[in-house]
Amino acid sequence: MLSTFTCRRSRLARARMTRLAAGLLFLFGSSVKSVASERHIEEPAILTLQVDEADGADVVRGTLTVDLRPGWKTYWLDPGASGIPPTIDFSRTGGIASARIETPLPHRFGEDLARANGFKTAVDFPFEIALAEGHASGTPIVADVFIGVCDEICIPIQARLEAAPSKASRAKVTEAFAKLPELADISGVTVALDDEILHVTRTGDDADNLRDLYVMGPKGWYFGEPEAEEASAGTARFTVPIEEAPKDGHLPTVDLLFDDGGRGVQIRQVPVTQDR
């Protein structure tokens, strides 16, 4: 059973941000351009959509660049106790079978309820789109984007972007994917759920370099900032508080993103053992 204080604090903070986001979407929804372009400019940030040519393949790669003005910041997929996660919706693009959005390693900033996970400089959100069978790979990609950016105040940016696949975008898209965390397999990793805490252990040659951890779970699961435990050489251990969980409390797998001082190390779909 999660502690009342922990759940209440996170839920109140998230509820405020959710209501704010929903209200802003309602207020500003009509301002989305009906004729989209590949670039959207506002005072806090410039959004640019670029798509590489598929070269006959059934997968299209691209990136959404958020070029922040000095002093502004935006948020990761799980923004933490405050902030608004980015939303990139490709549903207006015809012939899509699936889409996967990636992010580089985020950073932590702020204090207490203003503590958040995100980015303080220009950031790319690379994506891969699997095309439906028979769909032309040269069709323009349309993305409905909603992000929150904050300085002294927080401002929503909502835009409809459209970009045709082009070889001119290849260098930028390739660079964006090259900055993503390294993908690693689940060998040497264990995750155990014990009441309010996840216990994460990573062993291997890179374990001594791991200094922070970001956790993503299924819908309804939210995780706090971990604490690193003392461990022997070649082993890293983190305790991760659970800030909010669904009523059924079932957590089959989690995605782990370790901060190693570089691009980061990502391990997906790690099974969770139930110790409670």
C-alpha positions as CSV (number, residue, x, y, z in Angstrom):
1,M,0.0,0.0,0.0
2,L,1.6,3.3,-1.1
3,S,1.9,6.0,1.6
4,T,-0.9,8.6,1.7
5,F,1.6,11.5,1.7
6,T,3.6,10.2,-1.3
7,C,0.5,9.5,-3.4
8,R,-1.3,12.7,-2.4
9,R,1.6,15.0,-3.1
10,S,2.3,13.5,-6.6
11,R,-1.3,13.2,-7.5
12,L,-2.0,16.8,-6.5
13,A,0.9,18.1,-8.5
14,R,0.0,15.9,-11.5
15,A,-3.6,16.8,-11.3
16,R,-2.8,20.5,-11.4
17,M,-0.6,20.0,-14.4
18,T,-3.1,17.8,-16.2
19,R,-5.9,20.3,-15.7
20,L,-3.7,23.0,-16.9
21,A,-2.7,21.1,-20.0
22,A,-6.3,20.1,-20.7
23,G,-7.5,23.7,-20.2
24,L,-4.8,25.1,-22.5
25,L,-5.5,22.5,-25.1
26,F,-9.2,23.6,-25.0
27,L,-8.3,27.3,-25.1
28,F,-5.6,27.1,-27.8
29,G,-6.9,24.2,-29.8
30,S,-8.5,26.4,-32.4
31,S,-5.2,28.3,-33.0
32,V,-3.5,25.3,-34.7
33,K,-2.8,26.2,-38.3
34,S,-5.0,24.4,-40.8
35,V,-2.2,24.7,-43.3
36,A,0.8,23.1,-41.7
37,S,4.5,23.8,-42.4
38,E,7.7,22.2,-41.3
39,R,8.5,25.0,-38.9
40,H,6.6,26.7,-36.1
41,I,8.1,29.8,-34.4
42,E,7.1,31.2,-31.0
43,E,9.1,33.4,-28.6
44,P,10.2,30.5,-26.3
45,A,11.1,28.0,-28.9
46,I,11.2,27.0,-32.6
47,L,9.8,23.6,-33.6
48,T,11.1,22.0,-36.8
49,L,10.0,18.7,-38.4
50,Q,12.4,16.9,-40.7
51,V,11.9,13.6,-42.4
52,D,14.4,11.5,-44.2
53,E,13.6,9.6,-47.5
54,A,12.8,6.0,-47.0
55,D,14.7,4.8,-50.0
56,G,12.1,2.2,-50.8
57,A,12.0,0.9,-47.2
58,D,8.7,0.5,-45.3
59,V,10.1,2.6,-42.3
60,V,10.4,6.4,-42.4
61,R,12.7,8.2,-39.9
62,G,12.6,11.8,-38.9
63,T,13.0,14.1,-36.0
64,L,11.2,17.0,-34.2
65,T,13.7,19.6,-33.1
66,V,12.8,21.9,-30.2
67,D,15.2,24.8,-30.3
68,L,14.8,26.5,-27.0
69,R,15.6,30.2,-26.4
70,P,18.1,30.8,-23.5
71,G,16.5,30.3,-20.1
72,W,13.7,28.1,-21.3
73,K,13.3,24.4,-20.7
74,T,11.0,21.6,-21.9
75,Y,10.2,18.1,-20.6
76,W,10.9,14.4,-21.0
77,L,8.2,11.7,-21.6
78,D,7.8,11.4,-17.8
79,P,8.3,15.0,-16.7
80,G,8.5,14.2,-12.9
81,A,6.5,16.0,-10.2
82,S,6.0,19.0,-12.4
83,G,6.0,19.7,-16.1
84,I,4.0,18.5,-19.1
85,P,5.1,15.6,-21.2
86,P,5.5,16.2,-25.0
87,T,2.8,14.8,-27.3
88,I,3.6,14.1,-30.9
89,D,0.6,12.7,-32.8
90,F,1.0,11.3,-36.3
91,S,-2.6,10.2,-36.8
92,R,-3.3,12.7,-39.5
93,T,-0.7,11.1,-41.7
94,G,-2.3,8.4,-43.9
95,G,-0.9,4.9,-44.2
96,I,0.8,4.6,-40.8
97,A,1.0,1.2,-39.2
98,S,2.8,2.4,-36.1
99,A,5.1,5.1,-34.8
100,R,7.8,5.1,-32.1
101,I,9.1,8.3,-30.6
102,E,12.6,8.4,-29.0
103,T,14.3,10.9,-26.7
104,P,17.8,11.6,-25.6
105,L,18.9,11.3,-22.0
106,P,17.1,14.0,-19.9
107,H,18.4,15.9,-16.9
108,R,16.9,16.9,-13.6
109,F,16.2,20.4,-12.5
110,G,14.2,22.4,-10.0
111,E,13.4,21.6,-6.3
112,D,10.6,19.9,-4.4
113,L,7.3,20.0,-6.3
114,A,9.1,21.9,-9.1
115,R,11.5,19.1,-9.6
116,A,11.3,17.9,-13.2
117,N,13.0,15.8,-15.9
118,G,13.7,17.5,-19.1
119,F,16.0,19.6,-21.3
120,K,17.5,23.1,-21.0
121,T,19.0,23.3,-24.5
122,A,17.9,22.4,-28.0
123,V,16.6,18.8,-28.1
124,D,15.6,16.4,-30.8
125,F,12.8,13.9,-30.5
126,P,13.6,11.3,-33.2
127,F,10.9,9.0,-34.5
128,E,10.4,5.9,-36.7
129,I,7.2,5.4,-38.6
130,A,6.2,2.0,-40.0
131,L,4.2,2.4,-43.1
132,A,1.2,0.3,-43.9
133,E,1.5,-2.2,-46.8
134,G,1.2,-0.5,-50.1
135,H,1.6,3.0,-48.7
136,A,3.8,5.4,-50.7
137,S,7.0,6.3,-48.7
138,G,7.1,9.8,-50.2
139,T,3.9,10.9,-48.5
140,P,4.4,14.0,-46.3
141,I,4.4,13.3,-42.5
142,V,1.9,15.4,-40.5
143,A,2.5,15.8,-36.7
144,D,0.3,17.5,-34.2
145,V,2.6,18.6,-31.5
146,F,1.9,19.8,-27.9
147,I,4.7,20.7,-25.6
148,G,5.1,22.7,-22.4
149,V,8.0,25.2,-22.1
150,C,8.9,27.0,-18.9
151,D,11.0,29.9,-17.7
152,E,9.6,32.1,-15.0
153,I,6.2,31.1,-16.4
154,C,5.0,28.1,-18.3
155,I,3.6,28.4,-21.9
156,P,2.0,25.7,-24.1
157,I,3.2,25.4,-27.6
158,Q,0.7,23.7,-30.0
159,A,1.4,23.3,-33.7
160,R,0.6,21.2,-36.7
161,L,3.8,20.5,-38.6
162,E,4.1,18.8,-42.0
163,A,7.3,17.8,-43.8
164,A,7.9,15.8,-47.0
165,P,10.6,13.1,-46.9
166,S,13.8,14.5,-48.3
167,K,17.5,13.5,-48.6
168,A,18.4,17.0,-47.5
169,S,17.1,16.0,-44.0
170,R,19.2,12.9,-43.8
171,A,22.2,14.4,-42.0
172,K,20.0,16.0,-39.3
173,V,17.9,12.9,-38.7
174,T,21.0,10.7,-38.6
175,E,22.6,13.1,-36.1
176,A,19.5,13.0,-33.9
177,F,19.4,9.2,-33.8
178,A,23.2,9.1,-33.0
179,K,22.6,11.1,-29.8
180,L,20.1,8.6,-28.4
181,P,21.0,6.3,-25.5
182,E,22.8,3.1,-26.2
183,L,20.4,0.1,-26.3
184,A,21.5,-2.8,-24.0
185,D,20.0,-6.2,-23.4
186,I,18.5,-7.2,-20.0
187,S,21.4,-9.5,-19.0
188,G,22.9,-8.3,-15.7
189,V,19.7,-6.4,-14.7
190,T,17.2,-7.2,-12.0
191,V,14.2,-5.2,-10.9
192,A,12.2,-6.2,-7.8
193,L,9.0,-4.5,-6.5
194,D,8.8,-4.3,-2.7
195,D,5.8,-2.4,-1.5
196,E,6.5,1.3,-2.3
197,I,10.0,0.7,-3.7
198,L,11.6,-0.7,-6.9
199,H,15.0,-2.2,-6.3
200,V,17.1,-2.0,-9.4
201,T,20.5,-3.8,-9.8
202,R,22.8,-3.6,-12.8
203,T,26.0,-5.6,-13.0
204,G,28.6,-5.4,-15.7
205,D,31.6,-3.5,-17.0
206,D,29.7,-0.2,-17.2
207,A,28.0,-0.4,-13.8
208,D,30.6,1.7,-12.0
209,N,29.8,4.6,-14.4
210,L,26.0,4.7,-13.7
211,R,25.1,7.7,-11.6
212,D,21.4,8.2,-12.1
213,L,18.3,6.3,-13.3
214,Y,15.0,7.1,-15.0
215,V,12.2,4.6,-15.0
216,M,9.2,4.3,-17.3
217,G,6.3,1.9,-16.6
218,P,2.9,1.1,-18.0
219,K,0.1,3.7,-17.9
220,G,-0.7,4.8,-14.4
221,W,2.7,4.1,-12.9
222,Y,4.9,7.1,-11.9
223,F,8.3,6.9,-10.3
224,G,10.3,9.3,-8.1
225,E,14.0,10.2,-8.1
226,P,16.1,7.2,-7.2
227,E,18.8,6.9,-4.5
228,A,22.0,5.1,-5.4
229,E,23.0,2.5,-2.9
230,E,26.5,1.5,-1.9
231,A,27.6,-1.4,-4.1
232,S,30.7,-3.4,-4.9
233,A,32.8,-2.9,-8.0
234,G,31.0,-3.8,-11.2
235,T,27.6,-3.4,-9.5
236,A,25.2,-0.5,-9.4
237,R,22.1,-0.5,-7.1
238,F,19.2,2.0,-7.0
239,T,16.1,2.3,-4.9
240,V,13.3,4.0,-6.8
241,P,10.2,5.3,-4.9
242,I,6.8,4.6,-6.5
243,E,4.9,7.9,-6.5
244,E,1.7,6.6,-8.0
245,A,0.3,3.2,-9.0
246,P,-2.9,1.9,-10.5
247,K,-5.4,0.1,-8.3
248,D,-4.5,-3.4,-9.5
249,G,-0.8,-2.7,-8.6
250,H,0.4,-5.1,-11.4
251,L,3.8,-4.1,-12.8
252,P,5.0,-6.7,-15.4
253,T,7.9,-4.7,-16.9
254,V,9.7,-1.4,-16.9
255,D,12.0,0.5,-19.2
256,L,15.2,1.7,-17.6
257,L,17.4,4.6,-18.7
258,F,20.7,4.9,-16.9
259,D,22.8,8.1,-16.8
260,D,26.4,7.0,-17.4
261,G,27.8,10.5,-18.0
262,G,27.5,10.1,-21.7
263,R,24.5,9.4,-24.0
264,G,23.0,7.0,-21.5
265,V,22.2,3.3,-21.5
266,Q,18.6,2.2,-22.2
267,I,17.2,-1.2,-21.4
268,R,13.6,-2.0,-22.4
269,Q,11.0,-4.4,-21.1
270,V,12.8,-5.5,-18.0
271,P,10.7,-8.1,-16.1
272,V,9.7,-7.0,-12.5
273,T,9.7,-9.6,-9.8
274,Q,7.0,-9.1,-7.1
275,D,8.6,-9.2,-3.6
276,R,5.5,-7.9,-1.8
